[in-house]
Amino acid sequence: MHIDGSYGEGGGQILRNAVALSVLTKKPVEITNIRANRSNPGIKPQHYATIKIIGELCNAETSGLNIRSSSLKFSPGEIIGGDYNFDIGTAGSIMLVFQACILCSVKTKTPITIQVIGGTDVKWSPSWDYFKHVFLPLIKKMKLPVGAHLIRRGYYPKGGGEVALTIQPCKDIQPLMLDKKQKFTTVEGIINVANLPEHISKRMKRAAMKTLFKKNLEASLKIEENTSLSVGTGITIWTQKCNAILGATALGERGLPAEKIGENVVAELTREIESGSTLDTHAFDQIMPYMALARDNEQSSCIVREISSHAQTNMWLIRQFFNNKDIFHIENKENFNIIKVKGVGNL
């Protein structure tokens, strides 16, 4: 198959998911124009690490797998169970590596354990707490037996975080039915902080709690102090009702007051709640491949505030691998979207 890596959002997600879907469908793939529209085009170290890891999981043959390469040929073999250890070598996101590894290993016949060193709470990726409390619970509802354990956190620029992932064989992926709006009333969350004064996390918590109270939301927020190779802080909050889970994350930035970080993350979550969403914007992007892989002709559904450019690109990519089947049906409403996803069944 040929995939244009500059299509749509044109970022690293096309690369990661194209390789994962190549393994899953057993279709060799050639990806060209990788990140062509970005200021630093081509394969970056974190993308290289992901493809290298997936390649080892399935004994793949590759051509063009180099830093800054604009094209890649990837020919997968069978997924090989067992224990694996990898070091990204930078603060590249462990969570993005894991999401690609889970997707490519859906049909594994034997258990897989993957331990990776890198970044756990870094920009442009799910935080560890979002991965643990939003993403993993959602795919578990689809009967995917996946678990993860945090060993230590890693922040930009040095990384050094470490997480272990376990993937068990899965018989069938069940559809996810999230077509009914929920009334969310309680919020949980974790503020993580490493090598910074105690008052920063306390101010962040106080601001988030105050903003949640104004929105009539009960909240329980914990502060988790860590040691790490780099200074870092962030906050992840989530709310759940029935099968629906919404989450939001904000990372600390130099020059950004702790109070602003707390207020920003609450504003993001309450936008999702007030829209009537049953999956937040980021979760839909991450969960949709599994919806598409559910049992043949069985339908998943959800309510989403916004279909991001990431999600639109992801839908396009999934269609390429499944012969442009009519998988996604979107009904646009004034403040939200009703999305139905038809499963393609066993591969």
Buried (B, 14 or more C-beta within 10 A) or exposed (E): BEBBBBBBBBBBBBBBBBBBBBBBBEBEBBBBBBBBEEEEBBBBBBBBBBBBBBBEBBEBEBEBBEEEBBBBBBBBEEBBBEEBEBEBEBBBBBBBBBBBBBBBBBBBEEBBBBBBBBBBBBEEBBBBBBBBBBBBBBBEBBEBEBEBEBEBBBBBEBBBBBBBBBBBBBEBBBBBBBBEBBEBEEBBBBBBBBBBEEEBBBBBBBBBBBBBEEBEBEBEBEBEEBEBBBBBBBBBBBBBBEBBBBBBBBBBEEEEBBBBBBBBBBEBBBBBBEBBBBBBBBBBBBBBBBBBBBBEEBBBBBBBBBBBEBBBBBBBBBBBBBEEEEBBEEEEEEEBBBBBBBBBEEE
